[in-house]
């Protein structure tokens, strides 16, 4: 059973940066794509970025391209979402979820079977 624990969220001013972490345990990690999703109040949970655990291939939502960077550290069994300096906007405020999928480079929410509890990111103007 895959377990995911996110951390690193918080309150940040617009234009600031944050790095979210997702500690992964259980399962056969090389089988999985790791993804980040976010859900703002009153909105559906949406795809942000994904990375394949085995070879680090990445995919991004249009809203994340050039602003966020997803990466993984095999030795630490951790996935990161770097929200780059200067990129954060108030509309990025959401709960950010880490998820694991057995599909290669999955980008659809329904393709992810395992989810973390989420970490709140609040961007003030």
Helices and strands as residue ranges (DSSP letters): E 3-7, E 10-13, E 18-25, G 29-31, E 33-39, E 46-52, E 58-60, E 68-73, E 78-83, G 90-92, E 94-101, G 109-111, E 114-115, E 119-124
